[in-house]
Amino acid sequence: MPKFLIEVSHEGTTQACIKAIELFHRTGSHFLTHADWGCKDGQHTAWIIVETDSREDARRILPVPYRTAAKIVQLNAFTGDDLNELLRQHPS
């Protein structure tokens, strides 16, 4: 199943942090209550990694006010075979 990194930013005020955290927790999704936050380090962003069928399914996990602006990136890993195939397809 595809894996996605969801990145959700909010304004850099204490009130915006409280609003975002409360909304994530009130929504009740397991994913949202386990988000990692950068607010204490001045990076007003939450990150969540989920396995779901599609980018749009990942977006639907978020509370409605954050869906549009969220950045969603499909993640993948590379094996040695993947690297060899890339080198074969794109020789230097």
N, C-alpha and C positions, 0 to 999 in steps of 0.2 A: 504494500500500500504506500502511496506517495507520502512524503513527510514535508511539512511546511513550517517555516519560521514566520510567525506573525509579529509585526512590530507596530505598536500603537503609541503615538506621542500625545502629549497634552501640554498646556501652557505651564510655564515655570513658576506658578504661584502655589502657596500652601493650599488655598481653596481649590485650585484645579486638581492638585494631587488627591485631596480628600474626596472630591467628587468622582474622580476616575476610579480610585480604589473602592469606594463604596458601591459604585455602579457595577464593577466587576464582581464584587462579592455578593451583591444583591441578586445578580443574574443567576447565580447558583451553579454555573457550569464548572465541572471539575477542572477543566483547562484554565478557566479564568481565575479561580481561587488559587491556582498554583503558578500564576504568572511571576516572572522575575522583573523587578523594578529597578530603575537607575536613579530614582529621585534623590536619594540620600547622597549621591555623588554628583548632583547637578545635572544629570541626564534624565529629563522628564519623559521617560519612555518605559513601556512594559514590553516584555518579550515572552512569547509562548511558542513551544514547538509541539505540533500536533501531527498525528497520522490520520489522514482522511482522504476520501476519494478524489477531491478536486480543490482547486484554489477557491472556488465559490463556496464550497462546503466549509472551508477554513474561515472564510469571511463571515459566514452565517453564525459562527461560534461567538462572534463579538456582539456586544450591545450595539443597538442600532446607531446611536450617535457617533460611534467610532468606526463603523464599517467603511465609509467612503474614503477616509484619509489613511486607513491602515495600509501598511506595506506588507505584502505577502510574497515570500520567496520560497520556491520549491527547492528542497535540499537534496543533495545526493552525495554519495561517496565514490571514490575512484579506486579501483583495484589496479594491481600491476598489469593485468591483462588489458584493462581500459587504457592505461597509459601507452602500452605497446601499440594498441589499435590507433590511438590518436597520432602517435609518431609515424605509423605506417601510412595513415591518411594524409598527414601533413609533414612531409620530410623537410628538414632545415634547408 
